[in-house]
């Protein structure tokens, strides 16, 4: 899901053309596995066809923001006042708005604010709430191309099979749920909602408003457990999970699990480097000078093996410098610690995540302090940032990976 208004992710501020990265990037069209929500088959106990990361089991969970980090103040979710259409020709914009069924007063060009950067069209809360599903579908994906339209660029996103889960046991009234779901629209394979500011004006109860924000900002993630038994090849596991000198720290734990009668399972969080282990499933604290210390996907990815982390990678130039200095483009399958760059249809890198195993990644989806660190299937991450579950991914590997 994507957050709204003050939960502004760094997505649009952080995109950069792949051609500016400065190294020879060969785009890989990575076809990810389709069933990302079922448990990974573990095979027989003595199977010789065990993947390098071992036998894993996924358990789907959702986490929600602490109440201390939630505010429903109107300044955090202001209703839309205008739409920005960029340098669209006035005739083209008139046709677009007319085709979407907007009322005549919106088509009155004398009310538009036309600048060199583009056209601003004023809107009201009543107009936004009254849009038809067809109008949202026609207008919102286009508005989402411009960062000036915060509602359409910081919207909430759901994979189709997670919508019911989002509202299950939410304690929201059916009326509130209907106000939200009747304003859904599509972006590729994602179901989207961008009108939280407007819907909050319909709700009188502070508790209901708080519960709606809490419900929409739930994050779907997973627990991942490694199964170990007397047949497990611990040396093979150490070769995969113990990269960058960490094998000696993991060996006692994995050896002990192998000696448990009947085997045992361990959460893979215990196999991750200290930075990732401390961050996973948590929310960062708000920081002073946040614009200079952006805790976003790039910061999180480049600091995966760092302890303590460094507050760097705050702009495109720093990201490029980090890639040039420390990484190379890998052409084989990804491995633990690789940085995966998601590239959209325009050839722009829009997100970075760290590969763990079997298409599971460590990710932070946005720079806001109310966005947690999660484990996700790469298919879902691609869908969030491109609207599709299949996308171009560039694999960056540390030059000194052992």
C-alpha positions as CSV (number, residue, x, y, z in Angstrom):
1,X,0.0,0.0,0.0
2,X,1.1,3.5,-0.6
3,X,0.7,6.3,1.9
4,X,-0.9,9.7,1.5
5,X,0.2,13.3,1.7
6,X,2.8,13.6,4.5
7,X,3.6,10.0,3.9
8,X,5.1,11.0,0.7
9,X,7.5,8.3,-0.6
10,X,10.7,9.3,-2.2
11,X,9.6,7.6,-5.5
12,X,9.2,10.7,-7.7
13,X,12.0,12.7,-6.1
14,X,14.4,9.8,-6.5
15,X,13.8,8.5,-9.9
16,X,16.7,8.9,-12.3
17,X,17.5,7.9,-15.9
18,X,19.3,4.6,-16.1
19,X,21.7,6.1,-18.7
20,X,23.0,8.4,-16.0
21,X,24.2,5.6,-13.7
22,X,27.5,5.6,-15.5
23,X,28.2,1.9,-15.9
24,X,27.2,-0.5,-18.6
25,X,23.8,-1.6,-17.6
26,X,22.2,-4.5,-19.4
27,X,18.5,-4.7,-18.6
28,X,17.3,-8.1,-17.6
29,X,13.6,-9.0,-18.1
30,X,13.2,-11.0,-15.0
31,X,10.1,-13.2,-15.0
32,X,9.2,-13.6,-11.4
33,X,7.4,-16.6,-10.0
34,X,3.6,-16.3,-10.1
35,X,2.6,-17.8,-6.8
36,X,4.2,-15.5,-4.3
37,X,1.8,-16.2,-1.4
38,X,2.0,-20.0,-1.0
39,X,4.6,-21.7,1.1
40,X,7.7,-22.7,-0.7
41,X,7.9,-26.5,-1.2
42,X,10.4,-28.0,1.1
43,X,10.9,-31.3,-0.5
44,X,11.8,-34.5,1.3
45,X,14.2,-34.5,4.3
46,X,17.0,-36.1,2.3
47,X,16.4,-34.3,-1.0
48,X,19.5,-33.4,-3.0
49,X,17.5,-30.7,-4.8
50,X,17.7,-28.2,-2.0
51,X,18.2,-24.5,-3.2
52,X,21.4,-22.8,-1.9
53,X,19.4,-20.8,0.7
54,X,17.8,-24.0,2.1
55,X,14.2,-25.0,2.8
56,X,12.1,-21.9,3.5
57,X,8.6,-21.4,4.6
58,X,6.6,-18.2,4.2
59,X,4.0,-17.0,6.6
60,X,1.9,-14.1,5.4
61,X,1.3,-11.3,8.0
62,X,0.2,-7.7,8.2
63,X,1.6,-5.0,10.4
64,X,0.2,-1.6,11.2
65,X,1.7,1.7,12.3
66,X,1.8,2.4,16.0
67,X,-0.9,4.8,17.2
68,X,1.8,7.2,18.2
69,X,2.7,7.7,14.6
70,X,-0.8,8.3,13.3
71,X,-2.5,11.6,13.0
72,X,-5.7,12.4,11.2
73,X,-5.2,16.1,11.3
74,X,-6.5,17.7,8.1
75,X,-3.1,19.2,7.3
76,X,-1.9,15.7,6.8
77,X,-4.6,14.8,4.4
78,X,-5.8,18.0,2.8
79,X,-8.5,17.7,0.1
80,X,-7.4,18.3,-3.4
81,X,-7.6,21.9,-4.6
82,X,-6.4,21.6,-8.1
83,X,-5.1,19.2,-10.7
84,X,-1.9,19.8,-12.6
85,X,-1.7,18.4,-16.2
86,X,1.7,19.5,-17.3
87,X,2.2,20.9,-20.7
88,X,-0.9,19.5,-22.2
89,X,-2.4,21.4,-25.0
90,X,-5.6,23.2,-23.9
91,X,-7.7,21.6,-26.6
92,X,-6.4,18.2,-25.7
93,X,-7.2,18.8,-22.0
94,X,-10.7,20.0,-22.8
95,X,-11.3,16.8,-24.7
96,X,-9.9,14.7,-21.9
97,X,-12.0,16.4,-19.2
98,X,-15.1,16.3,-21.4
99,X,-14.6,12.6,-22.2
100,X,-14.3,11.9,-18.4
101,X,-17.8,13.5,-18.0
102,X,-16.7,16.5,-15.9
103,X,-19.2,19.4,-15.5
104,X,-19.0,22.5,-17.8
105,X,-17.5,24.7,-15.1
106,X,-14.4,22.6,-15.1
107,X,-14.0,23.0,-18.8
108,X,-14.1,26.8,-18.5
109,X,-10.5,27.8,-19.5
110,X,-10.9,31.2,-17.9
111,X,-10.7,29.4,-14.5
112,X,-7.5,27.5,-15.4
113,X,-4.1,28.7,-14.3
114,X,-1.9,28.3,-17.3
115,X,1.9,28.6,-16.7
116,X,4.9,27.8,-18.7
117,X,5.2,24.5,-16.8
118,X,1.7,23.5,-17.5
119,X,-2.0,23.9,-16.7
120,X,-3.6,23.9,-13.3
121,X,-7.3,23.1,-13.1
122,X,-9.1,24.0,-9.8
123,X,-11.3,21.3,-8.3
124,X,-13.6,21.1,-5.2
125,X,-14.1,18.4,-2.6
126,X,-17.6,17.9,-3.9
127,X,-16.4,17.4,-7.4
128,X,-13.8,14.9,-6.4
129,X,-16.2,12.9,-4.3
130,X,-18.7,12.8,-7.1
131,X,-16.4,11.5,-9.8
132,X,-17.5,8.4,-11.6
133,X,-15.3,5.3,-11.6
134,X,-14.7,5.9,-15.3
135,X,-13.6,9.5,-14.6
136,X,-11.1,8.4,-12.0
137,X,-9.8,5.7,-14.4
138,X,-9.4,8.3,-17.2
139,X,-7.8,11.0,-15.1
140,X,-5.9,9.7,-12.1
141,X,-3.2,7.6,-13.9
142,X,-2.4,10.7,-16.0
143,X,-2.4,13.0,-13.0
144,X,-0.1,10.5,-11.3
145,X,2.6,11.4,-13.8
146,X,3.2,14.7,-12.1
147,X,4.5,15.1,-8.6
148,X,2.4,18.3,-8.1
149,X,-0.7,16.0,-7.8
150,X,0.2,14.6,-4.4
151,X,-3.1,12.6,-4.1
152,X,-2.4,10.7,-7.3
153,X,1.3,10.2,-6.7
154,X,1.1,9.1,-3.1
155,X,-2.0,6.9,-3.3
156,X,-2.8,3.6,-1.6
157,X,-2.2,0.5,-3.7
158,X,-3.4,-3.0,-3.4
159,X,-2.9,-6.2,-5.3
160,X,-6.3,-7.5,-6.1
161,X,-6.1,-10.5,-3.8
162,X,-5.3,-8.3,-0.8
163,X,-8.3,-5.9,-0.8
164,X,-10.6,-8.1,1.3
165,X,-7.7,-8.8,3.6
166,X,-7.1,-5.1,4.1
167,X,-10.7,-4.5,5.4
168,X,-11.1,-7.8,7.2
169,X,-11.5,-7.2,11.0
170,X,-10.9,-3.5,10.5
171,X,-13.8,-2.5,12.8
172,X,-14.7,0.1,10.2
173,X,-18.4,0.8,9.5
174,X,-19.8,-0.6,6.2
175,X,-20.5,3.0,5.2
176,X,-16.9,4.0,5.5
177,X,-15.7,0.9,3.6
178,X,-18.2,1.7,0.8
179,X,-16.9,5.3,0.7
180,X,-13.4,4.0,0.1
181,X,-14.1,1.0,-2.3
182,X,-16.5,3.0,-4.5
183,X,-13.6,5.3,-5.3
184,X,-11.1,2.6,-6.4
185,X,-9.5,2.8,-9.8
186,X,-6.9,0.7,-11.6
187,X,-3.2,1.3,-12.5
188,X,-2.0,-1.8,-14.3
189,X,-2.6,-4.7,-12.1
190,X,-2.9,-2.6,-9.0
191,X,-6.2,-1.4,-7.4
192,X,-5.7,2.2,-6.2
193,X,-7.3,4.7,-3.9
194,X,-6.3,8.4,-3.9
195,X,-9.2,10.3,-2.2
196,X,-8.5,9.8,1.5
197,X,-8.5,13.6,2.2
198,X,-12.0,13.9,0.7
199,X,-13.4,10.7,2.4
200,X,-12.1,11.9,5.8
201,X,-14.3,15.0,5.4
202,X,-17.3,12.6,5.4
203,X,-16.5,11.0,8.7
204,X,-17.4,12.8,11.9
205,X,-16.1,10.3,14.4
206,X,-12.4,10.8,15.4
207,X,-12.1,7.1,16.2
208,X,-13.4,6.1,12.8
209,X,-11.1,8.5,11.1
210,X,-8.1,7.1,13.0
211,X,-9.2,3.5,12.3
212,X,-9.5,4.3,8.5
213,X,-6.0,5.7,8.3
214,X,-4.7,2.7,10.4
215,X,-6.5,0.2,8.1
216,X,-5.2,1.8,4.9
217,X,-1.7,2.0,6.1
218,X,-1.4,-1.7,7.1
219,X,1.5,-3.3,5.4
220,X,1.4,-6.8,4.0
221,X,4.7,-8.6,4.7
222,X,5.8,-12.1,5.7
223,X,7.7,-14.1,8.2
224,X,10.2,-16.5,6.6
225,X,11.5,-19.5,8.4
226,X,14.5,-21.7,7.5
227,X,13.9,-25.4,8.2
228,X,16.9,-27.4,9.5
229,X,17.1,-31.1,10.3
230,X,19.7,-33.8,10.6
231,X,20.0,-34.0,6.8
232,X,20.7,-30.3,6.3
233,X,24.0,-29.4,4.7
234,X,25.0,-26.6,7.1
235,X,28.2,-25.8,5.1
236,X,26.0,-25.1,2.1
237,X,23.8,-22.8,4.2
238,X,26.8,-21.0,5.6
239,X,28.2,-20.5,2.1
240,X,24.9,-18.7,1.1
241,X,23.9,-16.9,4.3
242,X,27.3,-16.3,5.7
243,X,28.7,-14.0,3.0
244,X,31.0,-11.1,3.9
245,X,32.7,-12.8,6.8
246,X,29.5,-13.7,8.7
247,X,29.8,-17.5,8.5
248,X,31.6,-17.8,11.8
249,X,28.7,-16.0,13.5
250,X,26.0,-18.2,12.0
251,X,27.7,-21.6,12.3
252,X,27.1,-22.3,16.0
253,X,23.4,-21.5,15.6
254,X,22.8,-23.6,12.5
255,X,24.8,-26.5,13.9
256,X,22.7,-26.4,17.0
257,X,19.5,-26.6,15.0
258,X,20.7,-29.6,13.1
259,X,21.1,-31.5,16.4
260,X,17.5,-30.9,17.5
261,X,15.6,-34.2,17.3
262,X,13.2,-34.0,14.4
263,X,14.7,-30.7,13.2
264,X,13.7,-27.1,13.9
265,X,12.9,-23.8,12.2
266,X,14.4,-20.4,12.6
267,X,13.2,-17.0,11.4
268,X,15.7,-15.8,8.8
269,X,15.8,-12.4,10.5
270,X,18.4,-14.1,12.7
271,X,20.5,-14.8,9.6
272,X,20.6,-11.2,8.4
273,X,23.3,-8.6,9.0
274,X,22.8,-6.4,12.1
275,X,21.4,-3.4,10.2
276,X,18.7,-5.4,8.5
277,X,18.0,-7.5,11.6
278,X,17.4,-4.3,13.7
279,X,15.3,-2.6,11.1
280,X,13.0,-5.3,9.9
281,X,9.3,-4.9,10.8
282,X,10.0,-1.6,12.6
283,X,9.3,2.1,11.8
284,X,12.1,4.6,11.8
285,X,11.9,7.5,14.3
286,X,11.3,11.0,12.8
287,X,14.6,12.7,12.3
288,X,15.5,16.4,12.4
289,X,16.8,17.7,9.0
290,X,15.0,14.8,7.3
291,X,15.6,16.2,3.9
292,X,19.3,15.8,4.5
293,X,18.9,12.3,6.0
294,X,16.5,10.4,3.8
295,X,15.8,7.0,5.1
296,X,14.5,5.6,1.8
297,X,14.9,2.5,-0.4
298,X,18.4,3.6,-1.6
299,X,19.7,4.4,1.9
300,X,18.3,1.1,3.2
301,X,19.7,-1.0,0.3
302,X,23.2,0.5,0.3
303,X,23.5,0.2,4.1
304,X,22.3,-3.5,4.2
305,X,25.8,-4.7,5.2
306,X,26.7,-1.5,7.1
307,X,26.9,-1.4,10.9
308,X,26.4,1.3,11.9
309,X,24.6,2.7,8.8
310,X,25.7,5.9,7.1
311,X,23.3,8.8,6.4
312,X,24.2,9.2,2.8
313,X,22.7,8.6,-0.6
314,X,20.5,11.7,-0.4
315,X,20.4,12.5,-4.1
316,X,21.0,11.1,-7.5
317,X,24.6,12.0,-7.6
318,X,25.4,10.1,-4.4
319,X,23.4,7.1,-5.6
320,X,25.4,7.1,-8.8
321,X,28.7,7.5,-7.0
322,X,27.9,4.6,-4.6
323,X,27.0,2.3,-7.6
324,X,30.1,3.3,-9.5
325,X,32.4,2.8,-6.5
326,X,31.0,-0.3,-4.8
327,X,28.9,-2.3,-7.3
328,X,28.9,-4.0,-10.7
329,X,26.0,-5.2,-12.8
330,X,25.6,-9.0,-12.4
331,X,24.3,-11.1,-15.2
332,X,23.5,-14.3,-13.3
333,X,20.8,-15.1,-10.8
334,X,20.6,-12.7,-7.8
335,X,22.1,-13.7,-4.5
336,X,22.0,-12.6,-0.9
337,X,22.8,-8.9,-0.6
338,X,22.4,-7.9,-4.3
339,X,20.7,-4.6,-4.8
340,X,17.8,-4.9,-7.3
341,X,16.9,-1.8,-9.2
342,X,13.3,-1.7,-10.5
343,X,13.2,0.1,-13.9
344,X,9.9,1.4,-15.3
345,X,8.8,1.6,-18.9
346,X,10.5,4.9,-19.3
347,X,13.9,3.5,-18.4
348,X,13.9,5.1,-15.0
349,X,15.1,3.4,-11.8
350,X,12.2,3.9,-9.5
351,X,13.1,1.7,-6.5
352,X,15.8,-0.4,-4.9
353,X,15.5,-3.5,-2.7
354,X,17.9,-6.1,-1.4
355,X,17.6,-9.7,-2.5
356,X,17.5,-12.3,0.2
357,X,16.4,-15.6,-1.3
358,X,13.8,-17.1,-3.6
359,X,12.6,-13.7,-4.8
360,X,12.1,-12.4,-1.3
361,X,13.6,-8.9,-0.8
362,X,14.3,-6.6,2.1
363,X,12.7,-3.3,1.2
364,X,11.6,0.1,2.5
365,X,8.9,1.6,0.2
366,X,9.4,5.3,0.6
367,X,11.4,7.8,2.7
368,X,8.7,8.7,5.3
369,X,9.2,7.7,8.9
370,X,5.8,5.9,8.8
371,X,7.0,3.4,6.2
372,X,8.5,0.3,7.8
373,X,11.2,-2.1,6.6
374,X,9.6,-5.2,5.2
375,X,10.1,-8.6,3.6
376,X,8.2,-8.8,0.3
377,X,8.0,-10.9,-2.8
378,X,9.8,-9.0,-5.6
379,X,6.7,-9.5,-7.8
380,X,4.7,-7.3,-5.4
381,X,7.4,-4.6,-5.2
382,X,7.5,-4.4,-9.0
383,X,3.7,-4.0,-9.0
384,X,3.8,-1.2,-6.5
385,X,6.3,0.9,-8.5
386,X,5.4,0.0,-12.1
387,X,1.8,-1.2,-12.0
388,X,2.8,-4.6,-13.3
389,X,4.0,-7.8,-11.7
390,X,6.6,-8.4,-14.4
391,X,9.2,-5.8,-14.9
392,X,12.8,-4.9,-15.7
393,X,15.3,-5.4,-12.9
394,X,19.0,-4.6,-12.8
395,X,21.1,-6.7,-10.4
396,X,23.9,-4.8,-8.7
397,X,26.4,-6.8,-6.7
398,X,29.0,-5.6,-4.3
399,X,32.5,-5.8,-5.8
400,X,34.0,-7.4,-2.7
401,X,31.3,-10.0,-2.2
402,X,32.9,-13.3,-1.2
